[in-house]
């Protein structure tokens, strides 16, 4: 039996979320565990990739969250908090836009190198994808993780392209169970 995708959207201006389509119910799915919420960083300043010669240890050299993106990240965290959904762990790419999204949404994170962008280093993608698949396979029942990352990693695992601030819920086999576009 094939599961239908759940779609969650933010009602503009209202601060509340409404289901556009739901099967299964998302909070119950997350509480059941053995899944990950793979979140593309929130909205950034305009641009693609990072400026030439950017440095991971220097946020000012990277493309960062916009003011709207910072507000979006806070709304993501509020959605989880309002449902008493607490991830077992929050992992992030080392890029500042991902770390900032994780901090604003969840209040903390650990850097996981396999979540790093491969936009300028596609040769790293197969190894990172393999590492992420192994981590997915080891997810425990009754708990879920949040991974804040980049479009390239989400697409490599699912074949789908997320918007900034959109989350995919993936099971232990990297099956896309739900999409959560936080507008």
Residue pairs with C-beta under 8 A, 6 or more apart in sequence:
3 23
3 24
3 177
4 21
4 23
5 21
5 176
5 177
5 178
5 179
6 19
6 21
6 22
6 23
6 24
6 25
6 26
6 29
6 169
6 177
6 178
6 179
6 180
7 19
7 20
7 21
7 22
7 178
7 179
7 180
7 181
8 17
8 19
8 20
8 22
8 26
8 79
8 178
8 179
8 180
8 181
8 182
9 17
9 18
9 20
9 181
9 183
10 16
10 17
10 75
10 181
10 182
10 183
11 17
11 18
12 183
15 75
15 78
17 79
24 177
26 169
26 178
26 180
27 83
27 85
29 35
29 169
29 177
29 178
30 37
30 85
30 144
30 169
31 85
31 142
31 144
32 141
32 142
33 139
33 140
33 141
33 142
33 143
33 144
34 139
34 140
34 141
34 142
34 143
34 144
34 171
34 172
35 139
35 144
35 169
35 170
35 171
35 172
35 177
36 135
36 136
36 139
36 144
36 145
36 146
36 147
36 169
36 170
37 87
37 144
37 145
37 146
37 147
37 167
37 168
37 169
37 180
38 147
38 149
38 153
38 154
38 157
38 167
38 168
38 169
38 170
39 76
39 101
39 105
39 146
39 147
39 148
39 149
39 165
39 166
39 167
40 148
40 149
40 150
40 151
40 154
40 162
40 163
40 164
40 165
40 166
40 167
41 65
41 69
41 93
41 95
41 97
41 98
41 100
41 101
41 148
41 149
41 150
41 164
41 165
42 65
42 69
42 70
42 72
42 73
42 76
42 97
42 100
42 101
42 104
42 105
42 164
42 165
42 182
43 65
43 66
43 68
43 69
43 72
43 164
43 165
44 63
44 64
44 65
44 66
44 69
44 97
44 164
45 63
45 64
45 65
45 66
47 63
49 63
49 117
49 119
49 120
50 61
50 62
50 63
50 95
50 117
50 119
50 120
51 61
51 62
51 63
53 61
54 61
54 62
54 63
55 61
55 62
56 62
56 94
56 95
56 96
59 96
62 95
62 96
62 97
63 97
64 96
64 97
64 100
65 73
65 97
65 100
65 101
65 104
69 97
69 101
69 164
69 165
70 100
70 104
72 164
72 165
72 182
72 183
73 100
73 101
73 104
73 105
73 165
74 104
74 105
75 182
76 101
76 105
76 165
76 167
76 182
77 104
77 105
77 106
77 107
79 182
80 86
80 87
80 105
80 106
85 144
87 106
87 143
87 144
87 145
87 146
88 140
88 143
88 144
88 145
89 110
89 145
89 146
90 102
90 106
90 108
90 109
90 110
90 145
90 146
90 148
91 102
91 109
91 110
91 111
91 112
91 115
91 145
91 146
91 147
91 148
92 98
92 99
92 101
92 102
92 109
92 110
92 111
92 112
92 115
92 147
92 148
92 149
93 99
93 111
93 112
93 115
93 116
93 117
93 148
93 149
93 150
93 153
94 111
94 113
94 116
95 116
95 117
95 150
98 115
98 148
98 149
98 150
99 109
99 111
99 148
101 148
101 165
102 108
102 109
102 146
102 148
103 109
105 146
105 148
106 146
109 148
112 147
113 128
114 127
114 128
114 131
114 132
114 135
114 153
115 128
115 132
115 147
115 148
115 149
115 150
115 153
116 124
116 128
116 150
117 150
117 152
117 153
118 124
118 125
118 128
118 150
118 152
118 153
118 156
119 150
119 152
125 152
125 153
125 156
128 153
128 156
129 153
129 156
129 157
132 147
132 153
132 157
132 174
133 157
133 174
136 170
136 171
136 172
136 173
136 174
137 172
137 173
138 172
139 145
139 172
151 161
151 162
154 160
154 161
154 162
154 168
155 161
155 162
157 170
157 174
158 168
158 170
158 174
158 176
160 168
160 176
160 179
162 168
162 179
162 181
163 181
165 181
165 182
165 183
166 179
166 180
166 181
166 182
167 179
167 180
167 181
167 182
168 176
168 178
168 179
168 180
169 176
169 177
169 178
169 179
169 180
170 176
170 177
171 177
